[in-house]
Amino acid sequence: MLAPLHAAQAAEAPKKEFEYVTLGDFTVNLPAASRRMSYVVVSVTLETQAAQTQQFKDLSPRLKQAVLQRLMAMSERQELRPGRTDPTTLRDNLFDSLARIQEEGLKDVVITRLIHS
Protein backbone atom coordinates (compact mmCIF):
# COMPACT_ATOMS: atom_id res chain seq x y z
CA MET A 1 0.00 0.00 0.00
CA LEU A 2 2.84 2.43 0.72
CA ALA A 3 4.43 2.21 -2.74
CA PRO A 4 1.46 3.77 -4.61
CA LEU A 5 1.31 6.55 -2.02
CA HIS A 6 5.00 7.44 -2.56
CA ALA A 7 4.53 7.39 -6.34
CA ALA A 8 1.57 9.76 -6.05
CA GLN A 9 3.57 12.12 -3.79
CA ALA A 10 6.48 12.10 -6.23
CA ALA A 11 4.15 12.95 -9.11
CA GLU A 12 2.73 15.86 -7.13
CA ALA A 13 6.12 17.18 -6.01
CA PRO A 14 6.35 20.84 -6.93
CA LYS A 15 8.81 21.80 -9.62
CA LYS A 16 11.76 23.93 -8.62
CA GLU A 17 10.99 27.61 -8.91
CA PHE A 18 14.66 28.64 -9.18
CA GLU A 19 17.80 27.01 -10.54
CA TYR A 20 21.49 27.89 -10.59
CA VAL A 21 23.69 28.53 -13.61
CA THR A 22 27.42 28.57 -12.94
CA LEU A 23 29.40 31.07 -15.00
CA GLY A 24 32.69 29.94 -13.50
CA ASP A 25 35.86 31.60 -12.23
CA PHE A 26 37.10 34.96 -13.42
CA THR A 27 40.68 36.06 -12.82
CA VAL A 28 41.48 39.75 -13.17
CA ASN A 29 44.85 41.43 -12.75
CA LEU A 30 44.93 44.28 -10.28
CA PRO A 31 46.92 47.45 -10.95
CA ALA A 32 50.16 47.29 -8.98
CA ALA A 33 52.60 50.03 -8.07
CA SER A 34 55.32 47.46 -7.38
CA ARG A 35 56.74 44.73 -9.59
CA ARG A 36 54.72 42.10 -7.73
CA MET A 37 51.69 40.95 -9.69
CA SER A 38 48.39 40.76 -7.88
CA TYR A 39 45.02 39.52 -9.00
CA VAL A 40 41.55 38.62 -7.82
CA VAL A 41 39.57 35.46 -8.54
CA VAL A 42 35.79 35.75 -8.47
CA SER A 43 33.46 32.78 -8.94
CA VAL A 44 29.99 33.69 -10.18
CA THR A 45 26.76 31.70 -10.15
CA LEU A 46 23.38 32.99 -11.28
CA GLU A 47 20.09 32.20 -9.56
CA THR A 48 17.44 32.11 -12.27
CA GLN A 49 13.78 31.30 -12.60
CA ALA A 50 13.62 27.65 -13.60
CA ALA A 51 11.52 28.40 -16.68
CA GLN A 52 14.27 30.65 -18.06
CA THR A 53 17.37 28.72 -17.04
CA GLN A 54 18.01 27.50 -20.58
CA GLN A 55 18.02 31.08 -21.89
CA PHE A 56 20.80 31.93 -19.44
CA LYS A 57 22.76 28.85 -20.47
CA ASP A 58 22.37 29.80 -24.13
CA LEU A 59 23.59 33.33 -23.38
CA SER A 60 26.50 32.24 -21.18
CA PRO A 61 29.27 33.49 -23.52
CA ARG A 62 27.78 37.00 -23.53
CA LEU A 63 27.11 36.84 -19.79
CA LYS A 64 30.71 35.81 -19.11
CA GLN A 65 31.96 38.66 -21.28
CA ALA A 66 29.81 41.14 -19.32
CA VAL A 67 31.16 39.83 -16.00
CA LEU A 68 34.76 40.07 -17.18
CA GLN A 69 34.29 43.59 -18.54
CA ARG A 70 32.70 44.78 -15.30
CA LEU A 71 35.44 43.17 -13.17
CA MET A 72 38.14 44.79 -15.29
CA ALA A 73 36.46 48.19 -14.96
CA MET A 74 36.18 47.74 -11.19
CA SER A 75 39.87 46.76 -11.07
CA GLU A 76 40.86 49.94 -12.92
CA ARG A 77 38.87 51.99 -10.39
CA GLN A 78 40.68 50.22 -7.52
CA GLU A 79 37.40 48.65 -6.29
CA LEU A 80 38.73 45.08 -6.11
CA ARG A 81 41.67 45.62 -3.78
CA PRO A 82 42.07 43.45 -0.67
CA GLY A 83 40.28 45.14 2.19
CA ARG A 84 38.41 47.43 -0.20
CA THR A 85 36.23 44.91 -2.00
CA ASP A 86 32.66 45.22 -0.82
CA PRO A 87 30.89 41.93 -1.72
CA THR A 88 27.51 43.67 -1.88
CA THR A 89 28.79 46.32 -4.29
CA LEU A 90 30.48 43.62 -6.36
CA ARG A 91 27.25 41.62 -6.53
CA ASP A 92 25.19 44.71 -7.41
CA ASN A 93 27.62 45.73 -10.17
CA LEU A 94 27.55 42.27 -11.70
CA PHE A 95 23.76 42.04 -11.42
CA ASP A 96 23.40 45.36 -13.28
CA SER A 97 25.72 44.22 -16.06
CA LEU A 98 23.99 40.88 -16.48
CA ALA A 99 20.48 42.35 -16.33
CA ARG A 100 21.34 44.46 -19.39
CA ILE A 101 21.73 41.23 -21.34
CA GLN A 102 18.93 39.16 -19.78
CA GLU A 103 16.89 40.73 -16.99
CA GLU A 104 13.82 38.52 -17.19
CA GLY A 105 14.31 35.49 -14.98
CA LEU A 106 17.46 36.74 -13.21
CA LYS A 107 16.82 36.51 -9.48
CA ASP A 108 20.29 36.96 -8.02
CA VAL A 109 24.02 36.88 -8.62
CA VAL A 110 25.83 34.71 -6.11
CA ILE A 111 29.54 35.26 -5.49
CA THR A 112 30.72 31.81 -4.48
CA ARG A 113 34.41 32.68 -4.15
CA LEU A 114 36.46 35.85 -3.80
CA ILE A 115 40.22 35.39 -3.51
CA HIS A 116 42.90 38.07 -3.61
CA SER A 117 46.52 37.35 -4.37
ZIFENRA-V211483 format. One record per backbone hydrogen bond with DSSP energy under -1.0 kcal/mol. NH is the residue of the N-H (numbers start at 1). CO is the residue of the C=O. Records with the same first field share a line. If there is no record, write none. Layout:
# ZIFENRA-V211483
NH: CO  CO
This chain:
# ZIFENRA-V211483
6: 2
7: 3
8: 4
9: 5
10: 6
11: 7
12: 8
19: 48
21: 46
23: 44
24: 44
26: 42
28: 40
30: 38
40: 28
41: 115
42: 26
43: 113
44: 24
45: 110
46: 21
47: 108
48: 19
49: 105
50: 17
52: 49
53: 50
56: 52
57: 53
58: 54
59: 55
60: 57
63: 59
64: 60
65: 61
66: 62
67: 63
68: 64
69: 65
70: 66
71: 67
72: 68
73: 69
74: 70
75: 71
76: 72
77: 73
78: 75
79: 74
84: 81
85: 81
90: 86
91: 87
92: 88
93: 89
94: 90
95: 91
96: 92
97: 93
98: 94
99: 95
100: 96
101: 98
102: 98
106: 103
107: 47
108: 47
110: 45
112: 43
115: 41
117: 39
